[in-house]
Amino acid sequence: MKTWQFRHVLGWAFTLGLIFGDVIDRTTSAAHGDAGMFVFLLWVIVAVIASAIVYLVRTLRNWEQLGAAQTISRSLLIFTFLLGFLAWGLFEARRWGVHIEACRTVGELETCQGPASPRQVLGMLAWHAANVVPVLDITHSLEWPRPARSANAVVGASILALRLWVAIGILGVLKLLWDKWGPIGSSRKSTDRRLTHMSPASTEEAKDK
C-alpha cells in the first residue's frame, strides 16, 4: 500500500466515524453554555471551512501529479469530512440557542416543528449540497424531502459555505476537463507532440518563434 493510500484509509476511517456519530440520535441541552465557548466553536467552524476550500483548490491544481484516483479520493474525503463536521458543530450549537427544526413532508405539505436530530441536521446539509446544480434537480428527481430547516444566521452561513465548496469543486473539475480536452488543450497537445518528433535544433527554433 502506498503512503497516500494509507493516509486516505486513516482519513476515511476517521471521517466515517464522524458521520456515524452524526447519524446516532442523541440529545443535547439547549440554550445554555459559556459564550466564550460558542465563539470558539464558531472560529473552529470558520477555520475548518476555509481549510477545506484551500485544500480542495490545491488538490484540483495538482491533479496531474496526483492522478485521477488520488484526486477523487481526496475531494470526496474533504467533502464528507466537512459535511460531518458541520453537522456535528451545528447540532452542538443548540446549547447556545441555535435552533434547527425537524421537517416532515406528506404529499405536497411540509411541516416543520420540534428540534432536529443529528441525523436530520446531516440530511439537511446533504440536501442543500445536492441542490447546488439546479439543472439536475437532484432532490426533486429522487423525491428527497427537506429533512430540517433553520432561520438562524450561523446555520445559513454554514449551508452557504458548503454550497460554495461544492460549486468550486464542480467548476474546478469542468475547468480541468476543458483544459485537457477542449480546443486549447488539444492544440497544446498537438504542439507538444510535434516538438517531440522534431530534432533538437528545430525544437529550439520553434520555441524561439
Secondary structure by P-SEA (a helix, b strand, c coil): ccaaaaaaaaaaaaaaaaaaaaacccccccccccaaaaaaaaaaaaaaaaaaaaaaaaaaaacccccaaaaaaaaaaaaaaaaaaaaaaaaacccccbbbbbbbbcccbbbbbccccaaaaaaaaaaaaaacccccccccccccccccccccaaaaaaaaaaaaaaaaaaaaaaaaaaaaccaaaaaaaaaaaaaaaccaaaaaaaaac
